[in-house]
Amino acid sequence: MAAIKLDHIRHAYGPNPVSRDDYALKGVDHTFEDGSAYALLGPSGCGKTSLLNIISGLVRPSEGQLYFDAHDVTDLSTRERNIAQVFQFPVVYDTMTVAENLAFPLRNRRIAPAEIKTRVAEVLEMIGLTAMANKKARGLNADQKQKISLGRGLVRADVGAILFDEPLTVIDPHMKWVLRSQLKQLHRQFGHTMIYVTHDQTEALTFADKVMVMFDGEIVQIGDATQLFNEPAHTFVGYFIGSPGMNVLPVKVDGRRALIGQQAIALPSGVTIPAGKSIELGIRPEHLTLGRAGLPITVDRVEDVGRRRIVRARLEGLELAIAAPEDADIPADPHVAIDAGRIGVFADSWRLESRS
Amino acid sequence: MKPWNNRAWFLVLPMLLLVAFSAVIPLMTVVNYSVQDTFGDNKFFWAGVEWFRKTLHSERFVSALIRNLIFSGIILAVEVPLGVLIALRMPKKGIGVPICLVLMSLPLLIPFNVVGTIWQVFGRNDIGLLGGTLKSLGFDYNYVSNPVHAWVTLIVMDVWHWTSLVVLLCYAGLASIPDAYYQAAQIDGASGWARFRYIQLPKLSRVLTIAVLLRFMDSFMIYTEPFVVTGGGPGNATTFLSIDLVKMATREFNLGGAAAMSLIYFLIILLVSWVFYTVMTRHED
């Protein structure tokens, strides 16, 4: 087990990167603490898989250094790094049985046969495939194959870290929940450093102690669920976390007021507005109240999402989502009231911290 | 309800005629010859299975069959492993890919009799580059008079001509393996051999089945190249079934014997191909 330190890692897939856009990873500088469970959350193409492959050694970063504890492993091969990785699509060795599949990483490392036997039996128990131990892997279904892939990641007792690259994509929803809980339990039990890549916020928030949100080749915020929800560091985090995401409204600043068309909203005190940057306000749908007071809006449609309703509206032509109680009625002359304490101010997409 | 009738069967008629004239009728003609005796003048006498009995008991047939089996065995033993090895060594991306693919395809595009002629001349020890070079190096190489030299020449020629087919099939098979398999093998610490044994070889099993079948059938039916290069000699050293068959049918005009031999030849290829296929696909499902 090890702490993983990424020291100014940048990576470009093409040769001779010049501009910032040439890089798939645009500068990652972070330490994964030993024994913690992290989730890397972000949309497709944001660089999360690249980051994972750099940690496991499948990809060598164009720039920067990688450390496991104090050792520089940047130039070590995957094999020498002793990392386990589980991929999005199940990889099984067709001609081997289930048990042989699990024993494979151990055999390659010349572990004593007796120990292999006990480890394989333990992992079979863990993933619930004991009954199928001697079946050929090729006949299994996708769920079972992915369990074998997971099992091969878990079978080595001494791994530095276990990396998961959207491992539950092909698993059916019920099994997903079961496996995720099992992974969490394994983490508590054995304390491996785990990094879990996903684009599903629920998966990220339930699995990890710390969620790192990636966007466009950068880590934009690291935090727990509350922090990501209440204090998104970047408009992307606000938009990506929450369902529906945060409303982001471009505004013009006039003294302490933000202007949206004809309407004005008071800016939160304690925030200094820098000159020359584009300013946006971020307000969660949960912090808006539909009623007869506040700013006038027009309602486009109402979505019923179970225990609450999402009102899709327009404020001076800008789209706005408002969370309303299940039984809320839509007034004939709708207005929206904003919880002033919950307004976030963003300059060029990054959050301005309030000093109060 | 729409009226319906059986007239749609007429749509099958063109294909039926084509197959009848190209396969069924010629085959049945051969069957017809194989069970009769003819003395010209279109007079036929019923002979039953006599031709088949004679063929199977003739030393001439049996020794040609053994030559064929040995030839196909050597061809498979050389071309399949060599083809796999070359496919594994071929570049996966970049300018090397089209260059290699074109080079590999070239021998396959040359007509069989031209291949034979190329090697016939190439191997001659008076004017051929190969034969001349070997001779000047002190080897007494002469495929016209030495049976071993004739065999080696035919085998090297076939390897030159057909290994590409195995290479191209395997290359396509290798290209279809997702990267995730290689990545997982790296993570699992697999050696190069383990990667071949547990990832590449299982994924190649299907194309290898096809490669083995094609190479067996084609090498077992080989005619043109040995006909051009050695003409079946020296003596009968390279007289394969096909060469013997043509000799019997067109030079000796032994129609009954040739027909029986054709049918036995055909059934052997069918049987051996079936055995290969069954053995190689028995693990599936």
Interface residues (C-beta under 8 A of the other chain):
Chain A: N53 S56 G57 L58 S77 T78 R79 I83 A84 Q85 F87 Q88 F89 V91 Y93 D94 T95 M96 F104 P105 N108 R109 G139 S149 R152 G153
Chain B: P178 A180 Y181 Q183 A184 Q186 I187 D188 G189 A190 S191 A194 Y198 I199 P202 K203 H283 D285
